[in-house]
Amino acid sequence: MSRAEAGSSRLVDALKSASKVLDAQGVAHALLGGMAANLYREEARATQDVDFGIKASPAETVALVEAFEKAGWRPQLRAGKAEALRIAHDDLPRIDLLIAGTPFEENAIDRAATLTIEEHELAIVTPEDLIVYKLIAGRARDYEAVAAIVNTLQELDSTYVTGWLEQFGLSDRWGLALEEARRLAEEE
């Protein structure tokens, strides 16, 4: 896996368990959030949960709830700015399944790359898509993660990132993230 194994072995166990249920249900999904960021940055940061983006219709979401319950998880549908399925397990860290609700989110899942984690193939959003996700969220820790990704990878498709951010009316955030990346690089 690399980058300090992108988290603890319990997180990896949770990731693999949830991914197997999603695969069995035929639900397109891709790793995102802190674990994905850790795979694209030099120094891993602590994360407490696993985040996936999923493409699921309402009927598929109901079927997912049942499948996760059968697998020992306690699913809870959450509504907010975006719909999500949060699943908890007595022995594993929490998983958040963010249901794609925009063309960007669907595209990010479709463009996902494949990686192998402990002999389990898994989709992960591209660094550019992860950057867009993080800059849409716009929290301080998201800017820090984007800056770390920029400083680690350095070759990113800026046109792709700015194109999506413009569609969300957030085009200024890429420049702010690049400034943060420069500031962090100078501190090292």
N, C-alpha and C positions, 0 to 999 in steps of 0.2 A: 504494500500500500504506500508507504513513505510518509514524509512530513510528520514524524512522531506518530505514525499509524493513524493520523487524522483524528486521534482521540483514543479513548480507552478501548479495551477489548469488549467491554459491556456495550459500548456504543456500536461497535462493529457487529456484535451479536444481534443487537436490536435492528440495525440496518439490514442485515441478511434475513432475519426473520420476517420483517415487514415486506422486504422486496420479494421474498418467496410467495407471500400471500398475493401481492400485486401481480406477480407473474402468473400465478395460477388462475387469477381472475381475468387475465388478459388486459389489464389496465396499464396504459402507457404511463411511465413515470421516470423521473430523473432526480438524482440527488442534488440538493442545493443547500443554502444556509452555511453554518459554520464548518461543518465537516467538508463540504465542497471547497470552501475558501481555504481550508488547511491544506488541501491538495494542490492549490495554486500559489501558495505563499511559502517563503523560506522558513519562517518560524511558526509552528502551529500554536494556536491559541485554544484555551479551554472552551469546551462547549458541553452543554448538559443534555442536549437532545439531538434528534436526527430530523431533518426536514427533507421532504420530497415534494416536488411539483407533480401533480397527476392530472391526466385528462380523463374525466369520468362524467357521464350523464347522471341525472338524478336517479334513474333506475340502477345504473352501475354502482352508484354511491350506496344505495340501500343494500345491494348484494355484497359490497365491500364490508359494510358494517357487520353483516351476518358472517362473512368469511373470517373477519378478524375476531369476532366473538368465539367462533369455533376453534380458532387457533390460540385461545387463552388471553386475548387482549380485551380491554374495555374501551370501546370506541365512543366518542362523543362528537356530534356534529356541532360546529361552532360557526356562527354567522357574525360578520363584522364588515370591515371594508371588503374583505374577500371571504369566501366560504372555505372552511377547512374542516378536516376530520382529524381530531386529536385522539390518539390511541395510547392507552397506558397498560402496563403489564406489571405484575408484582415483582418480577425478577429482572426486568430490563428498563433502560431509560425510555422516556417518553418519545413518541414519534408524532410529528405534525405533517399531515398530508394536505398540501395547499392545492385546492381544486382550481385548475386553470379556468379563468373567466374572461380573459382578454386574448386578442390575437397574439400579443407578445408572449404571454405565458404558454399558449399552445405551440407557438413557433419554437420557444426555448426547449420544450420537451422534445419536439420533433428533431431539433438540431443536436441533441445530446450526444456526447461521445461515450464510448464504452470503455470501462476499465475493469480489471479483475481484482477483487478483494478476497483474500483467502479462498481462492478457487471458485468464487462466485462472481459471475459477470453482472455488471451493474451499469446503468446509464448515469451520467453526470452532465449537468449543464455546462456549456462552454464557458471559459473565463469571461468572455464578453457578455454573455447572457447573465452570468452571476453578478457582474458589475452593474448591469442595468437593474436587476432585482434589488441589489443593495442600495443603489442610488435612489431608486423609487422609495424605499423604506426611509432613507435619509437620516438615520440615527448616527450619533458620533461613532459608535463601534463599526457601523457600516462604512463610513468614510475611511476609518483606520484599516479595515479589511481590504477595501478597494486600493488604497495606497500601497499596502503590502503586496497585493497581487500585481499592481503596475510595476513596482520595484523589483519583483521577482521575475516576472515574465518579459517585461519591457516591450515585446512585439505583440501588440494588440490591434484589433481592427477598430480604430477610433471612429471611423465613419459609421460603422454598424452601431456602436454604442450611442453616438450623438443622434443618429437617425431615430432610434427608439425613444431616447430621452426627449427629443423635440416633440414626438407624438404625445407624450405625457405632459408637455409644458414644463419640463424640468431640465432644459438644455444647459443651464448655468451650473448644474451639479457636476458635470464631467470636469469642467475647468477647476472647480473647487477641489475635486478629488485629485487632480493632477498637481495642484499646488500643495496639497497635503503630502503627496508622494515625494515631491521635491524637498519639502521641509524635513520629512523623515529620513530621506537619503542623506541630507546634509548633516543630520545629527549623528549618523553612524560613523 
